[in-house]
């Protein structure tokens, strides 16, 4: 248990440091914590120091720490802090480039690279002549981080250096900066085993027909094909149709094309993986479907993978569905993309496989099957979908899918649903029946309206929308139902009626005792534009329930009848959502500016952001400092910090 | 619509709004890296509810009368329930061969066993424990009580039904299938009643301390692949709850990628031959 004990001590030090107020007074403790045994403590101290203003004394101590050879943890932590402190440390670090100790000169080059400041370029170019190879390499790497015309020239010059490490650094730096170089400079490096990989990567940024031709040829050769994948991935853009056509021809004789590309798709190297996705998209071979889906890691590659799967077409979808086990074993991100592709590619030939998904017992796959079956519009999908009305979760998707299929097979869907609406009624079956049968559903709707279950009655109310001759009488009855669930369904449906039909019903709903019904009634009044309801909406904008207040304010805004007085009251409301709405609706009125400035200190981040947005679009320069202060205060919430910074930029652009 | 269907994007602000709501309701942390999945899985909810974007969805969750139900559905969609019988066989073997003898020795006087499967999803884990224990000669005649809890009502309904498709049986051998299940319609199976008997289920939000205080004390708690969906503060609270609900000398088993580092120093780490487990100190 010794290690647990040690960890407990470190945890205590971490927590103590975490509670320390971030101010200049904390600097000595934070500097001392950079020597801590625990990397977590060191990292926390470095982050905190990095957020503070750099004083000459702090910078001097940090630079001094870089020389403490016996404390590697502190040296690295000090370098991390200096890299965060910005332009203030530049003179000291440039000076360090001339230190007698090569280790410290290397630290200096690394820090200058991390600072990414243009003024560091000239000293870094000078450091390329350093006597120590590690310093030269660090300087070359740093130039690749900083960029700019002088850095580019220096890196291009390094491409012909006799030092292979410098050549590689230059290639990598130019790739990072996405700066193409003339092909004659690059081509000799493509065949050198030591520079090949980096050179192909840089070739991805060269948009020239010859570059594409070289890449396609390289894909067909065992010794260069992996590097070519990296090149395609580095470019990050889909291949042109001409290149894709050439690529298909080039890959035709490659015997192990599928396993090789599968390996590329599974690669941990991001660029290689993306290159493999783009090549798979061009090759459009359905055998790659599972590997393409399985390679998805998140939003960075999800869209490319989806587009690739869509290109693989129906056969690709069939391949995805060929093994339910394989589909179920995909990681969540991969499964989401595969599901997206299957739904979009769903066609009648996939019916059997989609039905098998519904029966798989995996709730997510069953739902996917039910959704996709609707898209097939196939007759054979009707029976399994009707069966799934027994399952509450699937029933909702079955209803939607059957409505889609009924557009192609109306009589067959009706026949399949008839037994379901003849006996004990289920909510989604009633909805499906109403939507598919229209006015002919009248009898079932009336029966459902008397059902003991409120969910069935609510479904009948919603279904009545498709039977116009019944809807008003159904809604009249439903608005007097003892269940708020049914009255809510009725109120929502009222909002979808023609204004003349909806008006008298709305008046009733706007007097309901239940706030949830009232909120829906306010929304419906706004959507229908009933001016007769304005007085009642104004009254309800003072309601105790914030949901009602929100809906009433929105209703009034939709009718352009939101008064300054109501808006001001809303901006001072106790509920955050109401305040946010006031700032959104009142963005064009100067009367909220003071409230917005005050709300920059609100406890909720979303209110602060909303206030910032209002100021960005309607305040003058006098609000700038308040907004900038609000940005400075946002030290823990990254999203709020970013959104408020955007507000500052918008304001600065405008005034 | 065809392959050109457009997709609804979730902004950083919307992700943050939903994260706040989910975290407050259940401790579930909608991390940045889950945005991709959230966009896709929640899109169908927005379509069904007729909502234009995720901001409207966040407001619906907070204010609509169906908001609390929808919140539960949303979390249901985002937290994977994917599980199967006899999952993580190495850990189960360690439980059977190394841990159970210690627990049996400790409980030989009371001849009872209390187990909790926290985050049991559709019931595969507590039922697996039932299958492992019921025919174990050394606890024959003992009073065995296995509790399965989950936040998802939908998952618990499935668990109580005890009917499973091929996916739940992917690590089950033909012999085990023969011994513990009987076939039902459509290639599915149902667990034999004898193995369902010791297992009971309940809905529990692990952050709801008042509800959790009603729980008995357990000899072993299984909480595998649940903590990964919580933020650090929530994990600490949940681990504290487990500590309180364990008998002295009781064991906590986590998923193979989970540990108590930076969460709690109250547990002892026990190195068994096949696994690392945590133990509440005591006799």
Interface residues (C-beta under 8 A of the other chain):
Chain A: X1 X4 X5 X7 X8 X11 X40 X298 X299 X302 X310 X324 X325 X328 X332 X333 X336 X337 X339 X340 X344 X345 X359 X360 X361 X362 X363 X364 X365 X371 X392 X393 X396 X400 X484 X485 X488 X516 X519 X546 X547 X550 X577 X605 X606 X609 X637 X639 X640 X642 X643
Chain B: X1 X2 X3 X5 X7 X12 X13 X15 X16 X17 X20 X33 X35 X36 X37 X40 X41 X44 X48 X59 X62 X63 X64 X65 X80 X81 X82 X122 X154 X158 X163 X164 X165 X166 X167 X168 X170 X186 X187 X188 X261 X262 X265 X268 X269
